Amino acid sequence: MTTDAQQACFEAGIKFGSLYHQFAGTPVSPASARSLEAAMAEAIENQPFCESVTVEIHDDRVADAIDHENGYTELTGSLMDVEMQIAYEGIEVRTRMAMRDGYPLMELVSVEAAKSD
């Protein structure tokens, strides 16, 4: 039997796996980055228990990765930072993905009881 906190963390992992593996390889350029950010966030926010998703694709990293005349590169974890908030049965999980030692690391930021209004 899992705890609510464990289930909330599992839900966060599912969302990150979906986001990363669904969109990795998508053609991206500085001109298309904002629309791709929005599409990624909105797609993942459709999933159960997902409160919010923030995707930031870094234009400078994208521009540096473009190595041909077509003006785009493939999206990878090294080009973006992502934050998510998951709510499950009174537990709030905050996560992020950022580059650590050359690798896009997905990590838990916090797991706590949701604040009541």
N, C-alpha and C positions, 0 to 999 in steps of 0.2 A: 504494500500500500504506500502510495506516495503522499507527501505533505502538499499543501497548497503552494508553498514556496517552491518546492521541487517542480511541481507541475507548471508554475509560472515561468521558471527558468527554462524548462523544456519547451514551452511555447515560444519563448524568445529565441531559442536555438533553431526551432523550425522556421521562424520568420527570417532569420539571418541566412539560413541555408537556402531558402527559397529566393531571397533577394539576390544573393551572390551568384548562385548557379543559374538562375533564370536570366540574369542580365549580363554576366561576364561574356565578353566577346561581342557585345553590341557595338556597332560602329558609333563613334562619338567624335565630335569636333568642338572647339570652343563655341561655335555658333549653335550647336544642338544641345549643349550641356544642360541648360536650364529646363528644356522640355523633357529631357531624359531624367533629370532629377525628379521632376514632378510626376512623371509616369511611374518611376520606381516607387516613390513614396505612396502614391495613391493605390498602386497594385497591392502592396504589402498591407496597407491600412484596411483593405477589404477583409483580411483574415480575422478570425475570431480572436478576441481579447487584445487586439492591437489598438492602443490608444493614440500613438503618434509615431511618425517616422520622419526623420530629417536626413536628406541625402545632399551632400555637398561635393560636387565634381569640381576639381581644381583646374581652372583654365590653363594655368601655367604648366601644370604637369601634363595635361592633354597636349598642349602645343609642343612641349619637349618630346613627347612620345610619337608625334607624327613624323614618319620617315619616308614618305613618298608624296608624289604630286597630287594625289587624290584628296588631300586635306583632312583626313580623319585617321583615327587609330581605333583599336579595339579596347573596350572598357575592361579594366582590371582593378583589383582592389587597391593598387598603388596610386590610382588616380582620384580616389574619393575617400571621404569620411562619412560615416553613417551613425546616427543615434536612433534608438527606439525606446518606447515606453510601452510596457505590457502590463495589463491589469487582469488579475485572475483571483476570484473569490477573496477579495479584500487584501490581496498582496500586489504591490507595485514593483515591477522589475524595470530597471534602467540598464541599457546596454549601449555599447559603442563599438565601432570598428575603426581602427586607425593604424597607420603604419608603425611597426615596432621592429627595429633591426632588419628592415627590408622586407617585412612580411605583413600582410593585412590581417592583424590580430583582432578577433571578435572576443569581447570580454564583458563580464558583468560589472556594472558600475555600482549598483546597489540593489538590494532585495529587502523590502520593508513593508510593514503594514501601511495600506493606503491611508492617506490623510482624509479625514472627514471634513466636510464644509461647515 
